[in-house]
């Protein structure tokens, strides 16, 4: 356990299948600085993107703290939805500094104790238990899931591949729909439905059931149409997407006994808030018989902004507040 701040300045990176976000922290306690957003597809590999980012900020980092959308294996993470492998040891050697590697939602979990006020949009009553387990979930290019436990006054992130659990229908109408959903490697998982591509799959399946099977649009087009025509078919798809998200978020709530709150991150849901009915969302979230009472104790909110960067900055400033296993992630 480090007894003081990691060497500053920090270069923070939150890298997903679509976007790579970088921010600078000059000294401990500073908020992450101006955001540099790059398209992952514009760079052949992680090192070229980091060289660009360091050149943009114009000085050498003291520590790299990285959040990568993929399963971590020691000091490397292959991105799940892009053709990159991030090697922490190689990057730290390239810039002659230290480094710490997190899964992207593991890093988001680090931020959860520090989010309040305008950083959150509560869905229903917001009364989190101060020492309760917190859960982060969020649709984006893929679906992220992680938790944060209070371990004797220190915060311990719990990474997860919960996006890849099976997801099934609950009614005959949903059974008809699920028969039309495009499977991925033979399965319908939470991520197959609750992601940008998942929103497109849901809409395509709905259109097949309405004899409009040639209609294929991506998540951005569906979202834009839904927001401009809230009574149209795209809006109905979005409402179904949000109902499934509420159901899955409630499953996570009872899995972890998340009385500290379920926090919905990612880039999709904040844009869908005009179509989110809090009462309907909580109804789907809480429909967890025979443990309805437990689900009702778990508050839920949507995260605004780049929260993973806040979590990494907090870790860099006060690593002693966190319980992070010494498992090859630090160089």
C-alpha positions in Angstrom: 0.0 0.0 0.0 1.3 3.4 -1.0 1.5 5.9 1.9 1.2 9.0 -0.2 0.2 10.3 -3.7 1.5 8.6 -6.8 4.1 10.6 -8.7 2.4 13.5 -10.4 1.5 14.8 -13.0 -0.9 12.0 -13.8 -1.9 11.1 -17.4 -5.3 9.5 -17.1 -6.8 7.4 -20.0 -10.2 5.9 -20.3 -10.2 3.8 -23.4 -13.2 2.0 -25.0 -13.9 0.3 -28.2 -15.0 3.6 -29.9 -13.3 6.5 -28.0 -10.1 7.0 -26.1 -10.3 9.8 -23.5 -7.3 11.4 -21.9 -6.9 13.9 -19.1 -4.1 15.5 -17.1 -3.8 16.0 -13.3 -1.0 18.4 -12.4 -0.9 17.9 -8.6 -2.7 15.7 -6.0 -6.3 16.9 -5.3 -6.7 18.6 -8.7 -9.6 17.6 -10.8 -8.9 16.0 -14.1 -7.9 18.7 -16.6 -9.3 19.4 -20.1 -10.4 16.3 -21.9 -8.7 15.0 -25.0 -11.0 12.7 -26.9 -9.6 10.5 -29.7 -11.3 7.9 -31.9 -9.8 4.5 -31.3 -10.1 3.6 -34.9 -7.8 6.5 -35.9 -4.7 4.8 -34.3 -3.2 1.5 -35.2 -2.3 0.7 -31.6 -2.3 2.0 -28.1 1.3 3.3 -28.1 0.6 5.6 -31.0 -2.4 7.1 -29.3 -0.5 7.7 -26.1 2.4 9.3 -27.9 -0.2 11.7 -29.5 -1.8 12.4 -26.1 1.6 13.1 -24.3 2.5 15.5 -27.2 -0.9 17.2 -26.8 -0.4 17.9 -23.1 3.2 18.9 -23.7 5.0 17.3 -20.7 6.1 13.9 -19.4 3.8 12.1 -17.0 4.9 11.0 -13.6 2.4 8.1 -13.6 0.0 6.6 -16.1 -3.3 5.5 -14.8 -5.3 3.6 -17.4 -8.9 2.3 -17.6 -9.4 -0.1 -20.5 -12.6 -1.8 -21.8 -11.5 -5.4 -21.6 -10.5 -8.2 -19.3 -7.2 -7.6 -17.5 -4.5 -10.2 -17.5 -1.7 -8.9 -15.3 -0.3 -5.7 -16.9 -2.1 -6.2 -20.2 -5.7 -5.8 -21.4 -6.9 -6.7 -24.9 -9.8 -4.4 -25.8 -13.0 -6.4 -26.2 -14.5 -4.2 -29.0 -11.3 -2.9 -30.8 -8.1 -4.4 -32.2 -5.8 -3.0 -29.5 -3.9 -4.7 -26.7 -2.8 -2.2 -24.0 0.5 -3.3 -22.3 1.0 -1.2 -19.2 4.7 -2.3 -18.7 5.5 -1.3 -22.3 3.8 2.1 -22.1 5.5 2.9 -18.7 8.8 1.9 -20.2 8.1 4.1 -23.3 7.5 7.2 -21.1 9.9 6.2 -18.3 7.3 6.5 -15.5 5.1 4.3 -13.3 1.7 3.0 -14.2 -1.4 1.4 -12.9 -3.9 -0.6 -15.0 -7.7 -1.0 -14.4 -10.6 -2.4 -16.3 -12.7 0.5 -17.4 -15.7 -0.2 -15.1 -13.3 -1.1 -12.3 -12.0 2.5 -12.7 -15.6 3.8 -12.8 -16.3 2.0 -9.5 -13.4 3.9 -7.9 -15.3 7.1 -8.5 -18.6 6.1 -7.0 -18.0 7.5 -3.4 -17.1 10.9 -4.9 -20.2 11.4 -7.1 -22.9 13.7 -5.8 -25.0 16.7 -6.8 -25.0 17.5 -10.5 -22.9 14.5 -11.3 -25.9 12.2 -10.7 -29.5 12.0 -12.0 -31.4 9.9 -9.4 -34.1 7.5 -10.6 -36.5 7.5 -7.7 -35.5 8.2 -4.1 -31.8 8.6 -3.6 -30.9 7.4 -0.1 -27.7 5.3 -0.5 -26.3 3.5 2.6 -22.9 5.1 3.3 -21.0 1.8 3.7 -23.2 -0.3 1.4 -21.9 -2.0 -1.7 -22.0 0.2 -4.8 -22.5 -1.2 -8.4 -21.6 0.5 -11.7 -23.2 -0.7 -14.9 -23.3 1.0 -18.3 -24.1 0.4 -21.9 -21.7 1.8 -24.6 -19.9 0.0 -27.4 -20.2 -3.0 -25.0 -21.7 -3.3 -21.5 -19.6 -2.7 -18.4 -20.3 -4.1 -14.9 -18.3 -3.6 -11.7 -18.8 -3.1 -7.9 -17.2 -1.3 -5.1 -17.1 -2.7 -1.5 -16.2 -0.9 1.7 -13.5 -3.1 3.3 -12.9 -1.7 6.8 -12.9 1.9 5.6 -11.0 1.3 2.4 -12.6 1.0 -1.0 -12.2 -2.3 -2.9 -13.2 -2.5 -6.6 -14.6 -5.8 -7.9 -14.2 -6.2 -11.6 -16.7 -8.4 -13.5 -17.6 -9.9 -16.8 -21.3 -9.8 -15.8 -22.2 -8.4 -19.2 -21.9 -11.9 -20.6 -24.5 -13.6 -18.4 -27.6 -14.9 -20.3 -30.6 -12.6 -20.7 -34.0 -14.1 -21.4 -37.6 -13.2 -22.1 -40.3 -12.9 -19.4 -43.5 -13.0 -21.5 -44.8 -14.6 -24.6 -44.5 -11.3 -26.5 -40.8 -11.1 -25.5 -40.3 -14.8 -26.5 -41.5 -13.8 -30.0 -39.1 -10.9 -30.0 -36.1 -12.9 -28.8 -36.6 -15.4 -31.6 -35.8 -12.6 -34.0 -32.8 -11.1 -32.1 -29.4 -11.6 -33.7 -27.3 -13.9 -31.5 -23.6 -13.5 -30.8 -21.7 -16.7 -30.8 -25.0 -18.5 -30.4 -26.1 -16.6 -27.2 -28.3 -13.7 -26.1 -26.5 -12.1 -23.2 -27.0 -8.9 -21.4 -24.4 -7.2 -23.7 -26.0 -8.5 -26.8 -29.1 -6.4 -25.9 -27.8 -3.7 -23.6 -25.2 -1.8 -25.7 -25.1 0.4 -28.8 -25.1 -2.6 -31.1 -27.8 -4.1 -28.8 -30.1 -1.2 -29.3 -29.7 -1.8 -33.1 -30.4 -5.5 -32.6 -33.6 -4.8 -30.6 -34.9 -2.4 -33.2 -34.2 -4.8 -36.1 -36.0 -7.6 -34.3 -39.0 -5.3 -33.6 -39.1 -4.3 -37.2 -39.1 -8.0 -38.3 -42.2 -8.6 -36.2 -43.9 -5.7 -38.0 -43.0 -7.0 -41.4 -40.4 -4.3 -41.9 -37.4 -6.7 -41.8 -35.2 -4.7 -44.2 -35.0 -1.7 -41.8 -31.5 -1.7 -40.2 -30.2 1.4 -38.4 -27.4 2.0 -35.9 -27.8 3.2 -32.3 -27.1 6.8 -33.1 -29.8 7.0 -35.8 -32.3 5.2 -33.6 -31.6 7.5 -30.7 -31.9 10.6 -32.8 -35.2 9.5 -34.3 -36.5 8.5 -30.8 -35.7 11.9 -29.3 -37.2 13.8 -32.2 -40.3 11.6 -32.5 -41.1 10.3 -29.0 -44.3 8.5 -30.2 -42.6 6.6 -33.1 -41.2 3.2 -33.5 -37.6 4.2 -32.6 -38.9 5.6 -29.3 -40.7 2.4 -28.5 -37.4 0.5 -29.1 -35.6 2.9 -26.7 -38.3 2.4 -24.0 -37.9 -1.4 -24.4 -34.1 -1.0 -24.1 -34.5 1.0 -20.9 -36.9 -1.6 -19.5 -34.4 -4.3 -20.1 -31.7 -2.2 -18.6 -33.8 -1.6 -15.5 -34.4 -5.3 -15.2 -30.6 -6.1 -15.5 -29.7 -3.3 -13.1 -32.1 -4.7 -10.5 -30.5 -8.1 -11.0 -27.2 -6.6 -10.1 -28.7 -4.8 -7.2 -29.9 -8.0 -5.5 -26.8 -10.0 -6.6 -24.5 -7.5 -4.7 -27.0 -6.3 -2.1 -26.2 -2.8 -3.5 -27.7 -0.6 -0.8 -24.9 1.9 -1.6 -26.5 2.4 -5.0 -26.6 1.2 -8.5 -24.9 3.8 -10.8 -25.6 3.7 -14.5 -22.7 5.0 -16.6 -21.6 4.8 -20.2 -22.4 7.1 -23.1 -25.8 6.0 -24.1 -28.3 6.4 -21.2 -27.6 10.1 -20.4 -28.8 10.9 -23.9 -31.9 8.8 -23.4 -33.1 10.6 -20.3 -36.0 12.4 -22.0 -37.5 9.0 -22.7 -36.8 7.4 -19.3 -39.9 7.1 -17.1 -38.6 6.9 -13.5 -41.7 5.1 -12.2 -41.6 2.5 -15.0 -37.8 2.1 -14.5 -38.1 1.5 -10.8 -41.0 -1.0 -11.3 -38.8 -3.1 -13.6 -35.8 -2.6 -11.3 -37.7 -3.8 -8.2 -39.6 -6.8 -9.8 -37.4 -9.3 -8.0 -39.7 -11.7 -6.2 -39.0 -13.2 -3.7 -36.5 -10.4 -2.8 -38.6 -7.3 -3.7 -37.8 -5.8 -0.4 -34.1 -6.0 -1.0 -34.4 -4.4 -4.5 -36.5 -1.6 -3.0 -33.6 -0.8 -0.6 -31.2 -0.2 -3.5 -31.2 3.3 -4.9 -30.3 4.0 -8.6 -28.9 7.0 -10.5 -27.5 7.9 -13.9 -24.0 9.3 -14.0 -23.2 12.4 -15.9 -19.8 13.2 -17.3 -16.5 11.3 -17.4 -16.6 9.7 -13.9 -13.9 7.1 -14.5 -11.3 9.9 -14.7 -12.5 11.2 -11.3 -12.0 7.7 -9.8 -8.5 7.4 -11.3 -7.5 10.9 -10.1 -8.8 10.0 -6.6 -6.7 6.9 -6.6 -3.6 8.7 -7.7 -4.0 11.3 -5.0 -4.8 9.0 -2.1 -4.0 5.4 -3.0 -4.1 4.4 0.7 -7.9 4.9 0.7 -8.2 2.0 -1.7 -7.6 -1.7 -1.4 -6.2 -2.7 -4.8 -4.6 -6.2 -5.1 -1.0 -6.5 -6.0 -1.7 -8.7 -9.0 0.6 -7.3 -11.7 -1.4 -4.3 -12.6 1.2 -1.8 -11.2 4.6 -1.2 -12.8 
